[in-house]
Amino acid sequence: MKKLLVLILLMLNASTSFAEWTNVNKAGEPKINYVDLDTIKPLNGYVKMWLLMDNKTPKIYQAKTYLSLKQQWEYDCKGDRGRVLYTAIYSANMGNGSVLDAYANDDKVTSAWVPVVPLTVGWINWSIACNKQPPESVPQLKYY
């Protein structure tokens, strides 16, 4: 199990350490959400893309403070849904600092498809991945 975790960590760092992150939300939001446009990969009717969520204030995960996390999402563009494939949680902003946890969401519970809810960050990310750019005048986003 430890070997699998190390492999996942290496894979996450190798695939996202030189990413060019594009900010996808407006100023004043509680966290800054980025996508790596170079990681958008269509495959068999689905699209995969790496995301970075950067918090302005520290959050708590398993009694440890973190400021950012990277996730690889898979989107079903026709089905208006998405799911998380990989997650890495970092102690510092922009995916820097110590990796507090990293895991593949490979079981049926954590990798369940979730609907894309309009006017949420997930909707913006889905729109970008599926080449359905959201309108320029997006109102204040909802966070769940």
ROTI-851082 format. One line per 8 residues: number of its first residue (from 1); their letters; for each residue x, z negated, y of N, C-alpha, C. Coordinates in Angstrom, 1 decimal. Atoms other than C-alpha are relative to their C-alpha. Layout:
N
NUM = A = X,Z,Y,X,Z,Y,X,Z,Y ~ ... $
***
This chain:
144
1 = MKKLLVLI = 0.8,0.0,-1.2,0.0,0.0,0.0,0.9,0.0,1.3 ~ -0.8,0.0,-1.2,2.8,-0.8,2.4,0.7,1.3,0.2 ~ -0.6,-1.4,-0.1,4.4,2.6,1.7,-1.0,0.9,0.7 ~ 1.1,-0.9,-0.6,1.1,4.3,2.6,-0.1,-0.3,1.5 ~ 0.0,0.4,-1.4,1.0,2.3,5.9,1.2,0.6,0.8 ~ -1.2,-0.6,-0.7,4.6,3.3,6.8,-0.1,1.5,0.1 ~ 0.2,-1.4,-0.1,3.8,6.9,6.0,-1.0,0.4,1.1 ~ 1.0,-0.2,-1.0,0.7,6.8,8.2,0.6,-0.2,1.4 $
9 = LLMLNAST = -0.6,0.3,-1.3,2.7,5.2,11.0,1.0,1.1,0.4 ~ -0.9,-1.0,-0.3,5.4,7.8,10.8,-0.7,1.3,0.4 ~ 0.8,-1.2,-0.2,2.8,10.6,10.7,-0.6,-0.1,1.4 ~ 0.6,0.1,-1.3,1.0,9.2,13.8,1.1,0.1,1.1 ~ -1.0,-0.1,-1.1,4.2,8.8,15.8,0.6,1.4,0.1 ~ -0.6,-1.3,0.0,5.6,12.2,14.8,-1.0,1.0,0.6 ~ 0.9,-1.0,-0.5,2.4,14.0,15.6,-0.5,-0.2,1.5 ~ 0.5,0.3,-1.3,1.6,12.3,18.9,1.0,-0.5,1.0 $
17 = SFAEWTNV = -0.9,0.6,-0.9,4.8,11.0,20.4,0.4,1.0,1.1 ~ -0.4,-0.9,-1.0,5.5,14.2,22.4,-1.3,0.7,0.6 ~ 1.3,-0.6,-0.4,1.8,14.8,23.2,-0.1,0.1,1.5 ~ 0.3,-0.1,-1.5,0.7,16.1,26.6,-1.4,-0.4,0.1 ~ 1.4,0.6,-0.1,-2.3,13.9,27.3,-0.7,0.5,1.3 ~ 0.9,-0.5,-1.1,-5.1,15.3,29.5,-1.1,-1.1,0.2 ~ 1.0,1.0,-0.4,-7.2,12.7,31.3,-1.4,0.7,0.0 ~ 1.3,-0.6,0.0,-10.9,13.4,30.6,-1.1,-0.8,0.6 $
25 = NKAGEPKI = 1.0,0.7,-0.7,-12.7,10.8,32.6,0.3,-0.2,1.5 ~ -0.1,0.1,-1.5,-13.3,10.0,36.3,0.7,-1.3,0.4 ~ -0.6,1.3,-0.5,-11.5,7.4,38.4,-1.0,-1.1,0.0 ~ 0.9,1.1,-0.1,-12.9,4.0,38.3,-0.6,-0.5,-1.4 ~ 0.6,0.4,1.3,-13.8,3.9,34.6,0.8,-1.2,-0.6 ~ -0.7,1.2,0.5,-12.9,0.7,32.6,1.2,0.3,-0.9 ~ -1.2,-0.4,0.8,-10.5,2.6,30.4,0.2,1.5,0.2 ~ -0.3,-1.4,-0.3,-8.8,6.0,30.7,0.1,0.7,-1.4 $
33 = NYVDLDTI = 0.0,-0.8,1.3,-9.4,8.5,27.9,0.7,1.3,0.2 ~ -0.8,-1.2,0.0,-7.1,11.3,27.1,-0.2,0.7,-1.3 ~ 0.0,-0.9,1.2,-7.1,14.2,24.7,1.3,0.8,0.0 ~ -1.2,-0.9,0.1,-4.1,16.2,23.4,-0.6,1.4,-0.4 ~ 0.6,-1.3,0.2,-5.4,19.8,23.8,0.8,0.8,-1.0 ~ -0.8,-0.8,1.0,-2.5,21.1,21.6,-0.3,-0.4,-1.4 ~ 0.3,0.4,1.4,-3.9,19.2,18.6,-1.3,0.4,-0.4 ~ 1.4,-0.5,0.4,-7.3,20.9,18.6,0.2,1.0,-1.2 $
41 = KPLNGYVK = -0.2,-0.8,1.1,-7.3,22.4,15.1,-1.3,0.3,-0.8 ~ 1.2,-0.3,0.8,-10.4,24.2,13.6,0.4,0.2,-1.4 ~ -0.3,-0.2,1.5,-10.6,24.1,9.8,-1.3,-0.2,-0.7 ~ 1.2,0.0,0.9,-13.5,25.0,7.5,-1.3,-0.5,0.8 ~ 1.2,0.3,-0.7,-16.2,24.6,10.2,0.1,-1.3,0.8 ~ -0.2,1.3,-0.7,-14.8,21.3,11.6,1.2,0.2,1.0 ~ -1.2,0.0,-0.9,-12.3,20.6,14.4,0.6,-1.4,0.1 ~ -0.7,1.2,-0.1,-9.7,17.9,14.5,0.7,-0.1,1.4 $
49 = MWLLMDNK = -0.7,0.2,-1.2,-8.2,16.4,17.7,0.4,-1.4,0.2 ~ -0.6,1.3,-0.3,-6.0,13.5,18.8,-0.5,-0.5,1.4 ~ 0.5,0.7,-1.2,-7.3,11.0,21.4,0.9,-1.2,0.3 ~ -0.6,1.2,-0.4,-5.7,8.2,23.4,-0.9,-0.7,0.9 ~ 0.8,0.8,-0.9,-7.7,5.4,24.9,1.0,-1.1,0.6 ~ -0.9,0.9,-0.7,-5.7,3.4,27.5,-0.8,-0.9,0.8 ~ 0.8,1.0,-0.7,-7.2,0.2,28.8,0.8,-0.5,1.2 ~ -0.6,0.5,-1.3,-6.6,-1.1,32.3,0.3,-1.5,-0.2 $
57 = TPKIYQAK = -0.3,1.4,0.2,-6.8,-4.7,31.1,0.1,-0.2,-1.5 ~ -0.2,0.2,1.4,-5.7,-6.1,27.8,-1.2,-0.3,-0.8 ~ 1.1,0.2,0.9,-8.1,-6.2,24.8,0.6,-0.8,-1.2 ~ -0.5,0.8,1.1,-7.9,-8.4,21.7,-0.4,0.7,-1.3 ~ 0.3,-0.5,1.3,-7.6,-7.1,18.2,0.7,-0.9,-1.0 ~ -0.5,1.0,1.0,-7.1,-9.6,15.3,1.0,-1.0,0.7 ~ -0.7,1.1,-0.8,-5.9,-12.3,17.8,1.3,0.5,0.6 ~ -1.1,-0.6,-0.7,-3.3,-9.9,19.3,-0.5,0.8,1.2 $
65 = TYLSLKQQ = 0.4,-0.7,-1.2,-3.4,-8.3,22.7,0.5,1.5,-0.1 ~ -0.4,-1.4,0.0,-3.4,-4.5,22.9,-0.5,0.7,1.3 ~ 0.4,-0.7,-1.2,-3.6,-2.0,25.7,-0.4,1.5,-0.2 ~ 0.4,-1.4,0.3,-4.0,1.4,24.0,-0.2,0.2,-1.5 ~ 0.0,-0.4,1.4,-4.9,3.1,20.8,-0.1,1.6,-0.1 ~ 0.1,-1.4,0.2,-4.6,6.6,19.4,-0.9,0.2,-1.2 ~ 0.8,-0.4,1.1,-7.1,8.2,17.1,0.0,1.5,-0.2 ~ 0.3,-1.4,0.3,-7.5,11.4,15.3,-1.5,0.1,-0.4 $
73 = WEYDCKGD = 1.4,-0.1,0.2,-11.1,12.5,15.3,-0.3,1.4,-0.7 ~ 0.5,-1.3,0.6,-12.9,15.2,13.2,-1.4,0.2,0.6 ~ 1.3,-0.3,-0.5,-15.9,16.9,14.8,-0.7,1.1,-0.8 ~ 0.8,-1.1,0.6,-18.7,18.9,13.3,-0.8,0.6,1.2 ~ 0.5,-0.6,-1.3,-19.5,21.2,16.2,-1.5,0.5,-0.2 ~ 1.4,-0.5,0.2,-22.8,22.6,14.7,-0.9,-1.2,-0.2 ~ 0.9,1.2,0.3,-24.0,19.1,13.6,0.0,-1.0,1.1 ~ -0.1,0.9,-1.1,-23.2,17.4,16.9,0.3,-1.4,-0.5 $
81 = RGRVLYTA = -0.5,1.3,0.5,-21.3,14.6,15.2,1.5,-0.1,-0.1 ~ -1.5,0.1,0.1,-17.8,13.2,14.8,0.3,-1.3,-0.9 ~ -0.4,1.2,0.7,-15.8,10.6,12.8,1.5,-0.2,0.2 ~ -1.4,0.4,-0.2,-12.5,8.8,13.1,0.7,0.2,-1.3 ~ -0.8,-0.2,1.2,-9.8,9.9,10.6,1.2,-1.0,-0.1 ~ -1.1,0.9,-0.1,-6.8,7.8,11.8,-0.1,-0.8,1.3 ~ 0.0,0.8,-1.2,-6.3,4.9,14.2,1.4,-0.7,0.0 ~ -1.2,0.8,-0.2,-3.1,3.3,15.6,-0.3,-0.8,1.3 $
89 = IYSANMGN = 0.2,0.9,-1.1,-3.3,0.3,17.9,1.3,-0.5,0.6 ~ -1.3,0.2,-0.6,-0.5,-0.3,20.4,-0.1,-1.2,1.0 ~ -0.1,1.1,-1.0,0.6,-3.3,22.5,0.1,0.4,1.4 ~ -0.2,-0.5,-1.4,1.4,-1.3,25.6,-0.8,1.2,0.3 ~ 0.8,-1.1,-0.4,-0.2,1.4,27.6,0.6,1.3,-0.5 ~ -0.4,-1.3,0.3,-0.1,5.1,26.7,0.6,0.2,-1.4 ~ -0.5,-0.1,1.3,0.6,4.5,23.0,1.5,-0.4,-0.2 ~ -1.3,0.5,0.0,3.8,2.7,23.7,0.0,-1.5,-0.5 $
97 = GSVLDAYA = -0.1,1.3,0.4,5.1,-0.7,22.6,-0.1,-0.1,-1.5 ~ 0.1,0.3,1.4,4.6,-2.3,19.2,-1.3,0.6,-0.6 ~ 1.2,-0.4,0.8,2.2,-0.8,16.6,-0.5,-1.3,-0.6 ~ 0.6,1.2,0.6,-0.1,-3.7,15.9,-0.8,0.2,-1.3 ~ 0.7,-0.4,1.3,-2.1,-1.9,13.2,-0.1,1.5,0.0 ~ 0.3,-1.4,0.1,-2.5,1.6,11.9,-0.6,0.2,-1.4 ~ 0.7,-0.2,1.3,-4.8,2.8,9.2,-0.8,1.4,0.0 ~ 0.8,-1.2,0.3,-6.5,5.9,7.7,-1.4,-0.5,-0.3 $
105 = NDDKVTSA = 1.4,0.3,0.3,-10.3,5.7,7.7,-0.4,0.9,-1.1 ~ 0.3,-0.9,1.2,-10.6,7.1,4.2,-1.1,-0.5,-0.9 ~ 1.1,0.4,0.8,-13.5,5.1,2.9,-1.3,0.4,0.6 ~ 1.3,-0.6,-0.5,-17.2,6.0,3.3,-0.5,-0.9,1.1 ~ 0.6,0.8,-1.1,-17.9,3.1,5.7,0.7,0.3,1.3 ~ -0.7,-0.2,-1.3,-15.2,3.6,8.3,0.1,1.4,0.4 ~ -0.1,-1.4,-0.4,-15.2,7.3,8.2,-1.4,0.7,0.0 ~ 1.4,-0.6,-0.1,-19.0,7.8,8.5,-0.1,0.8,1.2 $
113 = WVPVVPLT = 0.3,-0.8,-1.1,-20.2,10.5,10.7,-0.9,-0.7,1.0 ~ 0.9,0.6,-1.0,-21.7,9.3,14.0,-0.5,1.1,0.9 ~ 0.5,-1.0,-0.9,-23.9,11.3,16.3,0.7,0.0,1.3 ~ -0.5,-0.1,-1.3,-22.6,12.6,19.6,-1.1,-0.3,1.0 ~ 1.0,0.5,-0.9,-24.5,10.8,22.3,0.3,0.6,1.4 ~ -0.3,-0.6,-1.3,-24.8,12.8,25.6,0.4,-1.1,1.0 ~ -0.5,0.8,-1.2,-23.0,11.4,28.7,0.8,-1.2,-0.5 ~ -1.0,1.1,0.5,-20.6,9.2,26.6,1.3,0.7,-0.1 $
121 = VGWINWSI = -1.3,-0.5,0.2,-16.9,9.6,26.2,0.1,0.8,-1.2 ~ 0.0,-0.8,1.2,-17.5,10.8,22.7,-0.6,1.4,0.2 ~ 0.6,-1.3,-0.4,-19.7,13.6,24.1,1.0,0.9,0.7 ~ -1.1,-0.7,-0.7,-16.9,14.6,26.4,1.0,0.6,-0.9 ~ -1.0,-0.3,1.0,-14.4,14.6,23.6,-0.5,1.1,-0.9 ~ 0.6,-1.0,0.9,-16.7,16.6,21.3,-0.1,1.3,0.7 ~ 0.1,-1.2,-0.7,-17.4,19.1,24.0,1.3,0.7,0.2 ~ -1.3,-0.6,-0.1,-13.7,19.7,24.5,0.5,0.6,-1.3 $
129 = ACNKQPPE = -0.5,-0.4,1.3,-12.9,19.9,20.8,-0.8,1.3,-0.5 ~ 0.8,-1.1,0.5,-15.8,22.3,20.1,-0.1,1.1,1.0 ~ 0.0,-1.0,-1.0,-15.1,24.4,23.2,-1.3,0.2,0.7 ~ 1.3,0.1,-0.7,-18.4,23.4,24.8,0.2,-0.8,1.2 ~ -0.4,0.8,-1.1,-17.0,22.3,28.1,-1.2,-0.7,0.7 ~ 1.1,0.7,-0.6,-19.3,19.6,29.7,0.0,0.5,1.5 ~ 0.1,-0.4,-1.4,-20.6,20.3,33.2,1.0,-0.7,0.9 ~ -1.0,0.6,-0.9,-18.2,19.6,36.1,-0.5,-1.3,0.6 $
137 = SVPQLKYY = 0.6,1.2,-0.6,-20.6,17.1,37.6,-0.5,-1.0,-1.0 ~ 0.5,1.0,1.0,-20.7,14.5,34.8,-0.2,-1.3,0.7 ~ 0.2,1.3,-0.6,-22.3,11.3,36.0,0.8,-1.1,-0.7 ~ -0.7,1.2,0.6,-20.9,7.8,35.2,-0.2,0.0,-1.5 ~ 0.1,0.0,1.5,-20.2,7.7,31.5,-0.5,-1.3,-0.5 ~ 0.5,1.2,0.7,-21.8,5.2,29.1,1.1,-0.4,-1.0 ~ -1.0,0.5,1.0,-19.5,3.0,27.0,-0.8,-0.9,-1.0 ~ 0.7,0.8,1.1,-20.7,1.5,23.7,1.0,-0.8,-0.7 $
***
